[in-house]
Amino acid sequence: MMHTIQLDADTERRLKEAAERESTAVETMIIRAVWDYLEDLEDIRQADAVMARVIAGEEEVLGEGELRRRLGLDD
């Protein structure tokens, strides 16, 4: 699927400079940026779901001491 985006001059300059520093194509930089953004959104959605379960009392939360005890790391 083809999409077209319009960037302001400063963003275009910065993108070109970054691509040159990374020895890659501008298009590759854009694809990576979109991919990273989508992964971040998915991580946020998962974190929100865990937090909702914590608030609802459906997810166990351990303090450091209890975690160390359960893992057998107590001195």
ABEGO torsion letter per residue (X at the ends): XBBBBBBBAAAAAAAAAAAAAAGBBAAAAAAAAAAAAAAAAAAAAAAAAAAAAAAAGABBBBBAAAAAAAAGABX
